[in-house]
C-alpha cells in the first residue's frame, strides 16, 4: 500500500478528475520518494484527461502552463503538476513505458493505494541503481537531457547507474549537446548543489558527458600541483566543491575557482607555479557561464569571488588593511568569500592548519570592523560629488571621481574622518595646496 499521507489538495485533484470520467494517478518523484520513506516535496498527477479538460475542470484555481501540455495548479504557494498521459497513451502502463528511468516509472492508484510498477522500479530502488525503462538507446534519444538526468539522480540519491544504461549513456554522450542550453545548465546546477556533488562529476568525466558540457574541467585531470597540494587540480576542485555549503553561488565559485590553473601552470625552479590563476579563472569562468546561459548577476557574483579568492592575509595586517579587503570584496560578499576560502584550504589535503588559523583570525577581525561604522562604498562618504565640486571649484569630470577615491582611502585609513566637517577640511587643504 502507498503511504497514506497524501496532501488534501492532491486528493482533491485526483478525485475531481475521476468524478469527471478521467483516470488519474500519482506519478514521478512523489511515488519514488514515498517508496524510499523520504520526504515528498513534489506531487505530480498523470491523467487520461487532455490539457484542455484539465484547464476547464480547474478553471477556478490559479494555474499556469510552462511545459507542453502540463498544467500546474497553485495552492497555498505550492505547485502541483497535472500532465496528460504521454504520447496519446490510453493506460497508465503505456505512459510509464515512455518515462526515463524505472525508479521514476511507478504510479500509485490514489483510491486503492496500490503501487503500479511494471518495470521493476521498486526493485531498483532497493538495489540503489538507476536503470533506463526498456531500451536505453530509445530513452536517451527521445530526450538527450536524460543523459545528464541519470547522473543527477545517481548523485542526489547516491545510487549507481546500471551497467547497460551506463554503457549506452557513454556511447551517446555527444547527444547531450542537442539539449537546450538552459536545460543543461539547470541539470548541472542540480548536480552541483547535491549534498556531495563530486561523484556526479567523476561520472560525467568517465562517461564523456563532461567533455560535452564543461570540457575545461578536464584540463586539470591528473595535473599535479605543488607541495601545498596533495591532489591534482581536478580532484582539488572536487574536494573543494564537496566541502562548500550547498549554495548555488558558493558551489559555482568552488567549481570554477581553479579552472584556469592548467593554462597558467609553469614550472619555476622545479616547482609548479600558478601565478595569476585567480584573474584568469574569473575570465574563463565568465566565458563558460555565458556559454551555459547563466544570468549576468550570477556571473558577476561568482567571478568576483573567484578573482578575490587568494586573500593573502597575514597577521601583520593593520586594521586599515582589513578594511581595504572588505571594501575591495564588498561588505555583503566578504562572509561568502571567507566561507569559500575555508573549504578551499581544507581541500588542499595537507598543511592547512596554519592557513585555517589565519583565516579564523581574519574572520574575527572582519567581524569587529563590520560592527564599527566603516565606509565600503563611495556613496557612504559624508560628502558627494556636488560637494567636492563646490569646495574645489571644479566642473564635473573624471577629477571629481579621483578626489572621491582619495577621500575613500582617507576614511578607510581613519574611519573617524567620515564627517562633513572633516572631509570638507581635507578638500580645502587640497585646494590650498593646489593654488599655492
C-alpha positions in Angstrom: 0.0 0.0 0.0 1.2 3.5 -0.8 1.8 5.7 2.2 -1.4 7.4 3.3 0.0 10.9 3.8 -1.3 12.4 0.6 -2.0 16.1 0.9 -5.7 17.0 0.8 -5.2 19.2 -2.3 -3.7 16.3 -4.2 -6.6 14.1 -3.2 -8.9 16.8 -4.4 -7.2 16.9 -7.8 -7.4 13.1 -8.4 -11.0 13.0 -7.0 -12.2 15.7 -9.3 -10.6 14.1 -12.4 -12.1 10.7 -11.6 -15.5 12.1 -10.8 -15.5 13.6 -14.3 -14.7 10.3 -16.0 -10.9 10.5 -16.2 -8.3 8.2 -14.9 -5.7 9.8 -12.5 -2.6 8.5 -10.8 0.2 9.8 -8.7 3.5 9.5 -10.5 7.1 10.5 -10.6 9.3 11.7 -7.7 6.5 11.6 -5.2 6.0 7.9 -5.7 9.8 7.3 -5.8 10.4 9.2 -2.6 7.5 7.8 -0.7 8.8 4.3 -1.5 12.1 5.3 -0.1 10.5 6.7 3.0 11.9 10.1 2.1 10.1 13.4 2.4 7.9 14.1 -0.6 8.1 17.7 -1.9 6.8 17.4 -5.5 3.4 15.9 -6.2 2.6 15.1 -9.8 -0.5 13.6 -11.4 -0.8 11.8 -14.7 -4.3 11.6 -16.2 -6.2 10.4 -19.2 -7.7 13.9 -19.4 -6.4 16.3 -22.1 -4.7 19.6 -21.1 -7.9 21.4 -22.2 -10.0 19.2 -20.0 -7.6 19.9 -17.0 -7.8 23.6 -17.6 -11.6 23.5 -17.8 -12.0 21.3 -14.7 -9.7 23.6 -12.5 -10.5 26.9 -14.1 -11.3 28.5 -10.7 -7.9 27.6 -9.3 -4.7 29.7 -10.1 -2.7 27.8 -12.7 -0.2 28.1 -15.5 1.5 26.1 -18.2 5.2 26.2 -18.8 5.7 22.7 -20.1 4.0 21.3 -23.1 0.5 20.0 -22.1 1.4 20.2 -18.3 -1.0 22.3 -16.2 0.4 23.5 -12.9 -2.1 24.3 -10.2 -1.1 26.7 -7.4 -2.4 26.3 -3.9 -1.1 27.9 -0.7 2.1 28.7 -2.5 2.7 25.1 -3.6 2.8 23.8 -7.2 1.0 20.7 -8.4 1.6 19.4 -11.9 -1.1 17.6 -13.9 0.0 16.0 -17.2 -2.0 14.1 -19.7 -0.8 10.5 -20.5 2.3 10.7 -22.7 2.2 10.2 -26.5 -1.6 9.6 -26.6 -1.4 6.6 -24.2 -4.7 5.2 -23.0 -3.5 3.4 -20.0 -1.1 4.4 -17.2 1.2 1.4 -18.1 1.7 2.9 -21.6 2.5 6.3 -20.1 5.1 4.7 -17.7 6.7 2.9 -20.6 7.9 6.3 -22.1 9.4 7.6 -18.8 13.1 7.9 -18.3 14.2 5.5 -15.5 12.5 2.7 -13.7 12.6 4.5 -10.3 10.5 7.3 -11.9 8.2 4.9 -13.8 6.0 3.9 -10.9 2.5 5.1 -10.2 0.0 5.0 -7.3 -3.7 4.4 -7.6 -5.0 7.1 -5.1 -8.2 5.2 -4.5 -6.7 1.8 -3.5 -3.2 3.0 -2.5 -1.9 0.2 -4.8 1.6 0.6 -6.5 1.7 0.2 -10.3 5.3 -0.9 -11.1 5.5 -2.6 -14.5 9.3 -2.1 -14.9 10.8 -3.0 -11.6 11.3 0.4 -10.2 10.8 -0.7 -6.6 13.4 -3.4 -7.0 15.9 -0.9 -8.5 15.2 1.4 -5.5 16.2 -1.4 -3.2 19.3 -2.2 -5.2 20.1 1.6 -5.4 20.5 1.7 -9.1 19.4 3.9 -12.0 18.2 1.9 -14.9 16.5 3.1 -18.1 13.0 2.0 -18.8 13.1 -0.6 -21.6 15.7 0.2 -24.3 18.2 2.8 -23.0 19.0 3.9 -26.6 15.4 4.8 -27.2 15.0 6.6 -23.9 18.1 8.7 -24.3 17.4 9.6 -28.0 13.9 10.7 -27.1 15.3 13.3 -24.8 19.1 13.7 -24.7 18.9 15.6 -21.4 18.1 12.3 -19.8 21.9 11.6 -20.1 22.5 14.3 -17.5 19.4 13.4 -15.5 20.8 9.9 -15.0 23.9 11.4 -13.4 21.8 13.9 -11.4 19.6 11.1 -10.0 22.5 8.9 -9.2 24.2 11.8 -7.4 21.2 13.0 -5.4 20.1 9.5 -4.4 23.7 8.2 -4.0 22.8 5.3 -6.4 24.9 3.8 -9.2 23.9 3.7 -12.9 23.1 0.2 -14.1 25.9 -1.2 -16.4 23.9 -1.4 -19.6 22.4 2.0 -19.0 25.8 3.4 -18.3 27.3 1.8 -21.4 24.7 3.4 -23.6 25.0 6.7 -21.8 28.7 6.8 -22.5 28.2 5.9 -26.2 25.5 8.5 -26.7 27.2 11.2 -24.5 27.7 13.6 -27.5 23.9 13.8 -27.9 23.7 15.9 -24.8 24.8 18.9 -26.9 21.4 18.7 -28.7 19.5 19.6 -25.5 18.6 23.2 -24.9 21.4 25.1 -23.1 19.1 26.3 -20.4 18.1 22.7 -19.5 21.7 21.6 -19.5 22.6 24.4 -17.1 19.8 23.6 -14.7 20.7 19.9 -14.6 24.3 20.8 -13.9 23.3 23.2 -11.1 21.1 20.5 -9.5 24.1 18.1 -9.6 26.3 20.8 -8.2 24.0 21.6 -5.3 23.6 17.9 -4.2 24.8 17.1 -0.8 28.0 15.6 -2.3 28.4 16.6 -6.0 31.8 15.0 -6.7 30.6 11.5 -7.6 28.4 13.1 -10.3 31.3 15.0 -11.8 33.5 11.9 -11.8 30.7 10.0 -13.5 30.4 12.8 -16.1 34.2 12.7 -16.6 34.3 8.9 -17.1 31.2 8.7 -19.3 32.3 11.6 -21.6 29.5 13.9 -20.6 31.9 16.4 -19.1 33.7 16.7 -22.5 30.4 18.0 -24.0 29.3 20.3 -21.1 32.3 21.7 -19.3 35.4 20.4 -21.1 37.6 23.0 -19.4 37.4 21.0 -16.1 39.1 18.0 -17.8 42.3 20.1 -18.4 43.0 19.6 -14.7 42.6 15.8 -14.9 45.8 14.2 -13.5 47.6 17.5 -13.4 49.8 17.6 -10.3 50.3 20.8 -8.3 53.0 21.5 -5.7 53.9 20.8 -2.1 51.0 22.8 -0.9 48.5 20.5 -2.5 48.1 16.7 -2.0 45.7 16.4 -5.0 45.6 17.0 -8.7 43.9 20.2 -10.0 40.7 18.3 -10.9 40.5 16.4 -7.6 41.2 19.6 -5.6 38.3 21.2 -7.3 36.1 18.3 -6.5 37.2 18.3 -2.8 36.5 22.0 -2.6 33.0 21.6 -4.1 32.2 18.8 -1.6 33.4 20.9 1.3 31.5 24.1 0.3 27.9 24.7 1.6 25.3 23.7 -1.0 24.6 27.3 -2.0 24.4 27.9 -5.8 26.9 30.8 -5.8 29.4 29.2 -3.5 29.3 25.9 -5.3 29.8 27.6 -8.7 32.7 29.5 -7.2 34.2 26.3 -6.0 33.7 24.6 -9.3 35.4 27.3 -11.3 37.9 28.8 -8.8 40.9 26.9 -10.2 39.6 26.3 -13.7 42.5 28.3 -15.3 45.3 26.7 -13.3 46.2 24.2 -16.2 46.5 27.2 -18.6 48.8 29.3 -16.4 50.8 26.3 -14.9 54.6 26.8 -15.2 57.5 25.0 -13.5 59.9 27.5 -11.9 63.0 26.2 -10.1 61.5 22.7 -10.1 58.1 23.8 -8.6 54.8 24.2 -10.4 53.5 27.8 -10.1 50.1 29.2 -10.9 50.7 33.0 -11.0 47.6 35.0 -11.9 45.3 31.9 -11.9 42.6 33.8 -10.0 42.2 36.6 -12.6 42.5 34.1 -15.4 40.0 31.8 -13.7 37.5 34.6 -13.3 37.7 35.4 -17.1 37.4 31.7 -18.1 34.5 31.1 -15.6 32.7 34.0 -17.2 33.1 32.5 -20.7 31.9 29.1 -19.5 28.9 30.6 -17.6 27.9 32.8 -20.6 28.1 29.7 -22.8 25.7 27.9 -20.4 23.3 30.9 -20.4 23.7 31.9 -16.7 22.2 35.3 -15.9 24.6 38.3 -15.6 24.0 38.7 -11.9 25.1 35.2 -11.1 28.1 35.5 -13.4 29.2 38.7 -11.7 28.9 37.3 -8.2 30.8 34.1 -9.0 33.6 35.7 -11.0 34.0 38.4 -8.3 34.6 35.8 -5.6 37.0 33.8 -7.9 39.0 37.0 -8.7 39.5 37.7 -5.0 39.8 34.2 -3.5 43.6 34.4 -3.0 43.2 36.7 0.0 46.8 36.7 1.0 46.1 37.7 4.7 48.9 37.6 7.3 48.9 38.7 10.9 50.9 41.8 10.2 48.0 43.4 8.5 46.7 46.6 10.2 43.1 47.3 10.7 43.1 49.6 7.6 44.3 46.7 5.5 41.3 44.6 6.8 39.0 47.5 5.9 40.5 47.7 2.4 39.8 44.0 1.9 36.2 44.5 3.0 35.9 47.5 0.7 37.5 45.6 -2.2 35.4 42.5 -1.9 32.2 44.1 -0.6 30.5 44.0 2.8 27.9 41.6 1.5 30.4 39.3 -0.2 33.2 39.1 2.4 31.5 36.4 4.5 30.9 34.2 1.5 34.5 34.6 0.4 35.8 33.5 3.8 33.4 30.6 3.9 34.6 29.5 0.4 38.2 30.0 1.3 37.9 27.8 4.3 36.7 24.9 2.0 39.5 25.7 -0.4 42.2 25.4 2.3 40.7 22.2 3.7 40.7 20.7 0.1 44.4 21.1 -0.2 44.7 17.8 1.7 47.9 18.8 3.6 49.4 21.6 5.6 46.2 23.6 6.1 46.4 24.1 9.8 48.2 27.5 9.7 46.1 28.7 6.8 42.9 27.9 8.8 44.2 29.6 11.9 44.9 32.8 9.9 41.6 32.6 8.2 39.8 32.3 11.6 41.8 35.3 12.8 40.8 37.3 9.7 37.2 36.3 10.1 37.2 37.7 13.7 38.9 40.9 12.6 36.4 41.4 9.7 33.5 40.9 12.2 34.9 43.6 14.5 35.3 46.0 11.7 31.8 45.3 10.3 30.4 46.1 13.8 32.0 49.5 13.6 31.0 52.4 11.2 33.2 51.8 8.2 32.7 53.0 4.7 32.8 50.4 2.0 31.1 52.3 -0.9 31.7 55.7 -2.2 28.1 56.7 -1.7 28.5 56.2 2.0 31.0 59.1 2.2 29.8 62.1 4.2 30.2 64.3 1.1 29.2 63.7 -2.5 30.4 64.8 -5.9 28.5 68.0 -5.8 30.1 69.0 -2.5 33.5 68.2 -4.0 32.9 70.4 -7.0 31.6 73.3 -4.8 34.5 73.2 -2.4 37.2 72.6 -5.0 35.6 74.9 -7.6 35.9 72.4 -10.4 33.4 71.3 -13.1 32.0 67.7 -13.5 34.5 65.3 -14.8 37.0 62.5 -14.0 38.8 64.6 -11.5 35.7 64.6 -9.2 35.8 60.8 -9.1 39.6 60.8 -8.5 39.1 63.1 -5.5 36.3 61.0 -4.1 38.6 57.9 -4.4 41.2 59.8 -2.4 38.6 60.6 0.3 37.6 56.9 0.3 41.2 55.9 1.0 41.4 58.6 3.8 38.4 57.3 5.6 39.5 53.7 5.1 42.7 54.6 6.9 40.8 56.6 9.6 37.1 55.9 9.7 36.6 58.8 12.2 37.2 61.2 9.3 33.9 60.4 7.6 32.0 63.5 8.7 31.2 66.5 6.5 33.4 68.8 8.6 36.5 66.6 8.4 36.1 65.9 4.7 35.5 69.5 3.8 38.7 70.4 5.7 40.6 67.8 3.7 39.2 69.2 0.5 40.1 72.8 1.5 43.6 71.8 2.3 43.9 70.0 -1.0 42.6 73.1 -2.8 45.0 75.4 -0.9 48.0 73.2 -1.8 46.9 73.2 -5.4 46.7 77.0 -5.5 50.0 77.7 -3.6 
